[in-house]
Structure formats: C-alpha cells, structure tokens
Amino acid sequence: MRSVRSNVLGAVLSVLLLTPVAAGAVVQRAAKPNPEAELRKLTREADRINKRYRGQVQSLEETRVQASKAAVNAKALKQTLATAQVDVVRFAQSAYMGARLDDSNLLSFQGNAGLVLDQVATMSYLTGQRAGRLNQVKQLIKDARTAEKAADAKIVNLKNDIVKLKKNRVRIEALLAKYSYQPPSSSDGLTPRMVNVRNTILQNFPMPYAVGCLRVGDPGDHGSGRACDFMMSTGGSMPTQEAKERGDRLAQWAIDHGRELGIMYIIWQQRYYDIRTGAGWRMMSDRGGITANHYDHVHISVF
C-alpha cells in the first residue's frame, strides 16, 4: 500500500511540476503581435488594389483566402489549448483535494478499507486523466506554434503579392487604359464587352448546358455585368470527359484571345489565369464544392 501511495503522489507531483513549463511557453508565444490585425490591414489594402485594377485580382484573392484560413486555424488551436489548460488545472485541484491520507494513516487505519481504496483509486484515475490531458496540451502547444508560423508565412505571402502588383502598376494600368470602363447597357444587364465575348464563344463552342451571367446584388463581376459562367455539366455535378475537354478548349481559347477581346481572367477546374498579372495558371484553395471550385463551369470575366 505504501508503494501505491508513493507512486500516486509522485505522479501527481511530476505532473504539477511539468505544467508551469508548458503554460509559460504558451504565454510567451501569446505575447507576439496578433496576425489577425495585420491580416485585416492587408485585406483593406487588397480591396483598394482590386478597385484600382477594376476587379478582383485572383492571385491576390487566393493568397488572402489562404492567409485567412491559416489565421482562423491558428486562433482555433489557441482557443482549444486554453480550454485544455483549464482542464489540467482542474484535474490538479481535484487530485490535491482528494489527497488527505498520508502513509501513517494508511498503515494504522482500522475503519472501512473500501473507502480508502476508493480514495486511492479516485486519485489514480484523476492523475491518469490529468497526465493524458497534459500530453494533449503539449501536442496542442506544438500544433499552435506550427499553425502560427503557417499563418505568419501566408501573411508574408500576401504582403509580397501586394508589393508585386504595385510594381506592375504601370503595365496593368496600360492594359486597363486599352479597355476603358463600360457600364452595363444590354437588355440582360451585361456590358458590351461581355456581350461580345459571350456571343463569340457561343458561335465557336457548342453549349448544351446553361450560360449564367448577371447576378443582381453580387458584389463581384457577375453583379456588374462583366462575367459569365459557361456550364460544362448540370450545376453541382462533375462534367464528363468529353465536356471537360470542351471546357479545356474554351479556357485555352479565352487565354489565346484574351488581350484581343478584353478578357480579364478565367477560372476553371480549381485554377485561375489572370491576364493582368501574366503569371499563368495557378491553383486555387479548396472552396468547398464542385461549383465553388469551378469544376462544372468555365468562369470568364472581362475588363
């Protein structure tokens, strides 16, 4: 019984001694500047660039989405870590409150032996629970640090993208000057440039599925009559191989004739091609579905 008691108390003390180290590490990391404030500032700057360049710059938006997701993940891990630390302290307090018998009491005790064994069993259980929770806290600390570094890296990428776009301002503004601003003027709410692109596509590509353009109230290009979605399947379903190849041909055609027709960017198969940046095809983050990831339609926006 003495060895059991010593082991239980030893385990409790060991865990108690380890906790301040783990907690201190988190406090030290939490003292760093909050990346969310920096992300908000960069998002405002990205919005200004989008307005200046007459529409959402896809590379900038993609980097902003990645940075936002990384920041949300880092914040969620920190919140989980804070909850786990509270549990560790609670287990410590419970184990301490239950530790009322010393070795001499155990040896001389003549009452109900079951109560003593129950108390020791409870202490053992609490110690085991707390030790397990502490291991979880240690892993959460490691995960939180990794997530924080990832968020910092994505924010740096967003800064770099903003710098690159500012450096390319002269070239991009020359492209914008070539295609002057057009308000919607057709009966279906599209700009003359979008009407021309849509009609040219319909003359050159069979379209067995719908073509969706104006979306009233949409804050992006669909709302301003400067974008159309050329469906390669019924909405929400993956296209057949034949339809995918048609979409590939349409996307490449839009790239080849983009500067001639005033096409600004193309999105297809979770990739985007922004003619303003000249960066070629770039992958998009997962937006959560077939339509959101543009697997079922080719999106084309014009200046």
C-alpha positions in Angstrom: 0.0 0.0 0.0 2.9 2.4 0.8 4.3 1.9 -2.7 0.9 2.5 -4.3 0.5 5.7 -2.3 4.0 6.9 -3.1 3.6 6.2 -6.8 0.3 8.1 -6.9 1.7 11.1 -5.1 4.8 11.0 -7.2 2.8 11.0 -10.4 0.7 14.0 -9.1 3.9 16.0 -8.2 5.5 15.2 -11.5 2.5 16.5 -13.5 2.3 19.6 -11.3 6.0 20.4 -11.9 5.6 20.0 -15.7 2.5 22.2 -16.1 4.1 25.6 -15.4 6.7 24.9 -18.1 4.0 24.2 -20.7 1.9 27.1 -19.6 4.8 29.5 -19.7 5.7 28.6 -23.2 2.1 29.4 -24.3 2.1 32.7 -22.5 5.4 33.6 -24.2 4.0 32.7 -27.6 0.8 34.6 -27.0 2.7 37.8 -26.4 3.5 38.0 -30.1 1.5 40.5 -32.2 -1.9 39.2 -33.3 -1.7 38.2 -37.0 -5.5 38.9 -37.4 -4.9 42.7 -37.1 -2.2 42.5 -39.8 -4.5 40.5 -42.0 -7.3 43.0 -41.6 -5.0 45.8 -42.7 -3.7 43.8 -45.7 -7.2 42.9 -46.7 -8.2 46.6 -46.8 -5.1 47.3 -49.0 -6.0 44.3 -51.3 -9.6 45.8 -51.6 -8.1 49.1 -52.7 -5.9 47.3 -55.3 -8.9 45.4 -56.6 -10.8 48.6 -57.1 -7.9 50.3 -58.8 -7.4 47.3 -61.2 -11.1 47.2 -61.9 -12.0 43.8 -60.5 -10.8 41.1 -58.1 -7.2 40.2 -58.8 -7.3 36.4 -58.5 -3.8 35.9 -57.3 -4.3 38.4 -54.5 -7.6 37.0 -53.5 -6.2 33.4 -53.4 -3.4 34.5 -51.2 -5.8 36.4 -48.9 -8.1 33.3 -48.6 -5.1 31.1 -47.7 -3.9 33.7 -45.1 -7.4 34.0 -43.6 -7.8 30.2 -43.3 -4.4 29.9 -41.7 -5.2 32.7 -39.2 -8.5 31.1 -38.3 -6.8 27.7 -37.8 -4.2 29.3 -35.5 -6.9 31.1 -33.5 -8.9 27.9 -33.1 -5.9 26.0 -31.8 -5.1 28.7 -29.3 -8.7 28.5 -28.0 -8.6 24.7 -27.8 -5.2 25.0 -25.9 -6.7 27.5 -23.4 -9.6 25.1 -22.7 -7.2 22.1 -22.3 -5.0 24.1 -19.8 -8.1 24.9 -17.7 -8.8 21.1 -17.6 -5.3 20.4 -16.4 -5.6 22.8 -13.6 -9.0 21.4 -12.6 -7.5 17.9 -12.5 -4.6 19.1 -10.4 -7.0 20.7 -7.9 -9.2 17.6 -7.7 -6.2 15.3 -7.1 -4.9 17.7 -4.4 -8.3 17.9 -2.6 -8.6 14.1 -2.7 -5.1 13.5 -1.2 -6.0 13.6 2.5 -4.4 10.4 3.8 -0.7 10.1 4.5 1.3 6.8 4.8 1.0 6.6 8.6 -2.8 6.9 8.3 -3.0 4.2 5.7 -1.0 1.8 7.9 -3.0 2.4 11.1 -6.4 2.8 9.5 -9.0 0.4 11.1 -12.2 1.7 9.5 -13.8 0.9 6.2 -11.0 -0.3 3.9 -13.2 0.2 0.9 -13.3 3.9 1.4 -9.5 4.1 1.5 -9.2 2.0 -1.7 -11.9 4.2 -3.4 -10.0 7.3 -2.5 -6.7 5.9 -3.8 -8.5 4.7 -7.0 -10.0 8.1 -7.5 -6.6 9.8 -7.1 -5.1 7.3 -9.6 -7.9 8.0 -12.0 -7.5 11.8 -11.7 -3.8 11.5 -12.1 -4.1 9.4 -15.2 -6.7 11.7 -16.7 -4.6 14.8 -16.0 -1.4 13.2 -17.3 -3.3 12.4 -20.5 -4.6 15.9 -20.7 -1.2 17.3 -20.2 0.2 15.2 -23.1 -2.6 16.7 -25.2 -1.6 20.2 -24.0 2.0 19.6 -25.1 0.8 18.4 -28.5 -1.5 21.4 -28.8 1.4 23.8 -27.9 3.4 22.2 -30.8 0.4 22.4 -33.2 -0.4 26.0 -32.2 3.2 27.1 -32.8 3.1 25.3 -36.2 -0.2 27.0 -37.1 1.1 30.4 -36.0 4.2 30.0 -38.2 2.0 29.0 -41.1 -0.3 32.0 -40.6 2.8 34.3 -40.4 4.1 32.8 -43.7 0.8 33.3 -45.5 0.6 36.9 -44.3 4.1 37.5 -45.7 3.0 36.0 -49.0 0.1 38.4 -49.1 2.4 41.3 -48.4 4.7 40.1 -51.2 1.7 39.8 -53.7 0.7 43.3 -52.9 4.2 44.6 -53.5 4.4 42.7 -56.8 1.1 44.1 -58.0 2.2 47.7 -57.1 5.4 47.2 -59.0 3.4 46.0 -62.1 1.1 49.0 -61.8 2.3 50.8 -65.0 1.8 47.7 -67.1 -1.5 46.8 -65.6 -2.8 50.4 -65.9 -1.8 50.4 -69.6 -3.9 47.3 -70.1 -6.8 49.0 -68.3 -6.4 52.0 -70.5 -6.8 49.9 -73.6 -10.1 48.6 -72.3 -12.0 51.7 -71.0 -14.7 51.3 -68.4 -18.1 50.1 -69.7 -21.3 50.2 -67.8 -24.0 47.6 -68.4 -26.0 48.6 -71.4 -27.6 45.5 -72.8 -31.1 44.3 -72.1 -29.7 41.4 -70.0 -27.6 43.7 -67.8 -24.2 43.0 -69.4 -21.5 45.3 -70.6 -21.0 45.5 -74.4 -17.6 43.8 -74.0 -19.1 40.8 -72.1 -21.9 40.5 -74.6 -19.3 40.4 -77.4 -17.2 37.7 -75.6 -20.3 35.6 -74.8 -21.7 35.7 -78.3 -18.3 34.9 -79.8 -17.9 31.9 -77.5 -21.4 30.7 -78.4 -20.6 30.9 -82.1 -17.4 28.8 -81.7 -18.4 26.3 -78.9 -21.4 24.1 -78.6 -23.1 24.8 -75.2 -25.5 22.0 -74.3 -25.8 23.4 -70.7 -26.7 26.8 -69.3 -24.7 30.0 -69.5 -25.2 32.2 -66.4 -24.1 35.8 -66.4 -25.8 38.6 -64.5 -26.4 38.0 -60.8 -28.1 41.0 -59.3 -26.6 42.0 -55.9 -23.4 40.1 -56.5 -20.5 42.3 -55.3 -18.1 40.9 -57.9 -18.0 40.8 -61.7 -21.3 38.9 -62.1 -23.1 41.8 -60.3 -21.6 44.4 -62.6 -22.4 42.5 -65.8 -18.7 41.7 -66.6 -18.7 37.9 -66.1 -20.4 34.7 -67.4 -20.3 31.1 -66.3 -20.2 28.6 -69.2 -21.5 25.4 -67.7 -19.9 22.1 -68.7 -22.5 20.0 -66.8 -25.6 20.4 -64.8 -24.8 22.5 -61.7 -23.0 20.7 -59.0 -22.1 17.6 -60.9 -18.7 16.7 -62.4 -18.5 17.0 -66.2 -18.0 14.0 -68.4 -14.5 13.6 -70.0 -15.9 15.0 -73.3 -17.4 18.0 -71.5 -14.1 18.6 -69.5 -12.2 18.6 -72.8 -14.6 21.2 -74.2 -14.0 23.3 -71.1 -10.2 22.9 -71.5 -10.5 24.1 -75.1 -12.7 27.0 -74.1 -10.4 28.1 -71.3 -7.4 28.0 -73.7 -9.3 29.9 -76.3 -10.1 32.6 -73.8 -6.4 32.8 -72.9 -5.3 33.0 -76.6 -7.8 35.7 -77.4 -7.9 37.4 -74.1 -6.0 40.6 -75.0 -7.9 40.9 -78.3 -11.3 40.6 -76.6 -10.6 42.3 -73.3 -10.8 39.2 -71.1 -9.5 39.8 -67.6 -9.3 36.4 -66.1 -10.5 32.8 -66.4 -11.3 30.2 -63.7 -11.7 26.5 -64.5 -11.0 23.2 -62.6 -9.9 24.9 -59.4 -7.3 27.0 -61.3 -7.3 30.6 -62.4 -5.5 32.5 -65.1 -5.3 36.3 -64.6 -4.3 38.1 -67.8 -3.4 41.2 -65.8 -0.6 39.5 -63.8 0.7 37.3 -66.6 1.5 34.6 -64.0 0.0 31.7 -65.9 -2.3 29.0 -64.4 -2.3 29.0 -60.6 -4.2 26.6 -58.3 -7.0 27.8 -56.0 -7.6 26.7 -52.5 -10.5 24.3 -51.9 -13.6 26.4 -51.7 -15.8 23.6 -50.6 -17.6 22.1 -53.6 -17.7 21.3 -57.3 -19.3 24.6 -58.3 -17.3 26.7 -55.8 -14.1 25.1 -57.2 -15.3 25.7 -60.8 -15.2 22.1 -61.8 -18.5 22.3 -63.5 -18.1 25.6 -65.4 -15.6 28.0 -67.0 -15.8 31.4 -65.5 -14.8 34.3 -67.7 -14.5 38.0 -66.6 -13.8 40.9 -68.8 -12.4 44.4 -68.2 
